[in-house]
Amino acid sequence: MLCGDCVELLRTVKEPFADLVFADPPFNIGYKYDKYDDEKASDKYLAWTRDWIGACVRVLQPHGSFYIAIGDEYAAQIKLIMEDELGLTLRNWIIWHYTFGQQTKNKFARSHTHLLYFVKDAKSFTFNDGMVRVISDRQKKYADKRANPAGKMPDDVWDEYPRVCGTFRERTGFPCQMPESLLARIVRASSNEGNWVLDPFCGSGTTAVVAHKLNRQFTTIDLSEEYVEAARKRVAESDGLPVEGEGLPDWPEHADAELRWLYSENKVPLSRLSTDRVLLPLFAKKLNERLQKMRRYTDDEVGRRLTELERTGQLAPFENIWGRKNGDNGT
């Protein structure tokens, strides 16, 4: 976890090392950061954007993937820079849709961020579809025997992940913090255990925490000493992937994190999931597949743990989303 200018630091690297880059750069819309001016002239912002993207691409492995989170103002320009100038291939233009977006008076309220997903080699890259599939509507609504038992691939509009609001347990106080669950989907899909994840804009440290929890190596960079120290503390207080045979608790932190992430992605309210004799086994199977080396949890254990997490408020963000989708407008 490095403190400094990402362009300068990455230019000192001699060989590509990153299997996955995730970047959530300043959007140039006037956020108040500790050490960065977020109100640059457009030409200067784009020149700087070319510099940091180029530095990241240079250290990206030939099989590597590159995700960029960006707002409306510069998404199209970044796509052109990545494709036309740097030769990467766009695989998905993902929309992260969330509620509680910035409110406006004279135009429709913004409630999304663009997630541009590129690869360096269009024929050779990591994509672990089995690690990100979700329970399909054929399975959870219609009990259709024709459904793929592995579930379905998520759509390219992600509405499972709320913004990290002030009442959420993972909130750090950073001005534009990404949810861990969203990063977990990206890290799980586009890297393997032991791979190296690079985030050139560390911010609150979400990428580092998720990489740590999913047993990836990571490098993060930020201009702010304050942000880097806070992120280091956040990583130190989180548990990485446990090793079997070390006297683990029944539900180590990593398993709880996976359980919460999976719950938010599958959009089945606990009141139904915990009692449905078809969906709960599907859900438990997916959890055990993601945890891999850890002991397998029974359906009943998963149901009881979900109930406990709800009782202690750890499933609150998803329950709030579900409530809004069923009549509560969230105002």
N, C-alpha and C positions, 0 to 999 in steps of 0.2 A: 504494500500500500504506500505509494510514493506521493510526495508533495512536490509539485513543480508544474511546468508547462508541458503538456502532453506532446506537443510537436517537437520541442527541443529534446525531451527525454527519449522519445521513440526514434528520433534521428540518430541516436547513439547506438541503437541496436544493430548488430551486424547480420543476424540471420532471422528469418521468419520463425516465430514461436507460437503464435496464437491459433488455436483451432476454431475459436469463436470470438467475435467482437460484438459487444453490445454497447451502443452509445446513445445516451440521452443528453444531447448538447443543449446549451442555452438556445432558446427559440428566437432571440432578438426582439422580445416584446416587452422589455422593461422590468423583468423580475429583479428583485433586490438580492444579489448574491454578495458573499463576503468579499471576494477579491476580483470579481469580473464585472465589466461594464456591459450590460445587456441591451444597450441602445446604440448600436453602431449604424453608420450609414450602410445602406444595402450592399454597395459594391465592396466595402471593407469586410462586411460580415461574410459575403460569399467567397472573398479571397481567403479569409481565415478558414472557412469551411473546407475549401479545396486543400488547404495545408494540413488540417488535422485528419481529414479523410485519407489523403494520400499517405500520411505517416502511418495510419492504421493499416491500410491495404498493403503497405510495404512489409509489415511484420506479420501479415496473415498467411498461414500455411496454404499451399496450393489447393488443398481440399477444404479450406476454411469457409465459414459462413459469417455474414456481417448484417446485423440488425441495427437500424437507426430509428429512434423515436423522434418525431418532429411535428411541428404544427402546420397549419394550412399555408402560412406565408411563404415557406421555402421548400415544401415537399417536392414540388415539380422540378425545381432547380437541382435539388440533391439527386433525384432520379437520373437526370441528364448527366450530372457530374460522374455518378457511379457507372452508368452504362456507356455513355459516349466518350468520356474522357479517360476513364480508368479500366474499362473493359469488363466490369462485373456483370452478372446476369441477375435480373430481378425475378425471383421465384414467386413472391406474393407481395401485394400491397394490402396490408392488414389494417383494419380500422379498429382501434380500441375505443369502444363506446362506454361511457360511464355516466351515471347520474351525478347530481350536484356539480355540474359544470359552472363555468364563470357566467354570472348573470348579466344581462344586458338590457338596455332600454330602447334602443332604436334598431336592433336586428335580432335574429333568432339566436338563442343562447348556444354557445359552443359546448359540446359535450363529447368530444372525441379527440384522439391523437392518432396520427399516422405511424404505423410500424412498417418500415420498408425492409424487406428480407432479401438479401443478395447472396450469391455464392461466387467464388472466384473461378471455379471450373464447373460448367453446366452439366458435366457428365460424371463428376467425381466429388461427392460431398457427403456429409453425415446427415441423415434424417431418420430418426428413430420413431416411426409412426406408431409402433405398439406402445410406446411410453406416453403418448399424448391422446390416444383415442378416448372417447367418452361414450357413455351409454346413449344409444340412439333412440329416437322417437319410436321406431319400430319395437324396441325393447321396452321402453318405459311407459308408452301410451297404449300400444296396440297388442303387446305380447305376441308379435308376429314371428312365427317360426322361421321365416325367410331372412330374418335379421342376421347380420354378420355377428357371430358370438363375441368377436373382439371389439365390437362397438364401431363408431364412426369417427372419421377425422373431424376435428373442429372446423367450423366455418372460418372464413377470413374476416368476419366481423366478430370481435371478441367483446361480449357484454357480460361476462362472468365476473369481471374484476372491478370493484368500485375504486374510486380514488381513495387514497389513504387520508381519511378525515381525522380531525383532532381527537375524536373519541375512540379511535381504533387502537388496539393494543400495540401494534407495531409502529405507531407514529413516533417519529424522532424529533419533530419540529423543523426539519428541513423544508424549504418552501415548495418544492415540487417532487415529493417522494414517490417513487414507483412502488406498487404492491409486490410483495415477495411472490405471490401466486402467479402473477403474470411472468415474472422473470423465470420462475421454475419451469413453466411450459417451454420457454425459449431455450433455456439451458438443457433441459431434458431432451428436447427434439433435436437440437443441432450440435450436441457434443456427447461424449462418452465419459464414463468415470476415468479419472486421471488426466483428462484433456485440460488444456489451458485456455482460460477465459480472460479476455482483456476488456476493461471498461476505462476509456480515456477521461471520463467525467464522473468521478467516484460519487460526489454528492453525499447522500446519506449512507452509502455503503450497501445498498440493497443487492447489487450484483455480486459483491464479495460474499455477503452472508449466504445467499442462495447457492453460489458455487461451493462454498464451504460445506453447507448442509448436504449437497449432492455429490460430494467427494470429487470436486474438480480443483485443479490449481487455478490461481487467479492473480492477475496484476491489475490494480486500479491506480488512477492518477487524479490528482486534483490540485488546483492552485492554492486552495485555502488550507492552512495548517489546522485551523479549527475543525473544518469538515473531516480532514484525514484522521485527526485524533479521535473524533466522535465515532467515525466509521470503524477504526481499529478497536475501540471499546465495544462496539456493537458486535463485531465478529468474535471477539474474545469471550463475550457472554453467550454466544450461540454454540450449539453442539454440532460437530460434524458427524458424518456417517459413522456409527459405532462399529466396532469390530466384534464379531461373534465370540462368545466365550469369556467375556470380561465382566460377568455378573451384572448384565444390563437390567434396568427396571422393566416392568411389563410394557410400559409405553414411553420409551425414550423420546427426547425432544424431536429428533429427526422423524420418528414415526408419527408423532402428533402433527408436525408440519405437513407431512405428506397427506395425512388424513384431512386436514383443513383445506389444503389446496385441491385435493380430489373432490371434496364436497362442493366447493364453490364452482368447479368446472362442470359438474354433472347436473346441476339445477333440479335436484329432487329434494323437496323439503323434508326435514327430519321426521316430521309427523307421519309421512308416508314411507320413507326409506326404512325406518326402524321396524316397521311392521310388515313390509312386503316381502313375501317368501321367495319372490323371483328377483327383485331388484337388489335386495341386500346381499345375496350371494354374488351377483354380478359386481357389485361395488367392492365387496371384500376381495374378490379375485383380482380386480384391478389394483387395489391397494397392495396386495401381496406381490404382484408382478413388479410394481414400482420399487418396493422395498428390497426385492431380490434376495440378498444374502441373509437378511434377518429371518427369524422364525416366522412361520405363517400364523396369522391370526384367524380364529374362527369367525363365522358370521355373527354369532352372539357377542363375541368380544368386541367386534367392530361396532355393532349397534350400541352396546353399553358405553363404549368410549365416546361415540358421537353424542350420546345423551349427556355424558359428563362434561364434555367440552361446551355443549350448549348451556348447561346449568351454570358454568363458570364464566359465560359470556364470550367464549373463544370462537363461536360460530356466528356472532352477532352481525358482522358485515353482510354475510350471505342472507341471513334471515331478514335483514333490512331490505335488501334488494328484492327478495321474494315478496315481501309485504307491499312494496311500491308497485310491483308488477301486477298485484292483485287488488288495486284500488287506491292505495295510498300514494298521493302525488309527490311526497317527499318535501313539500314546502314548509 
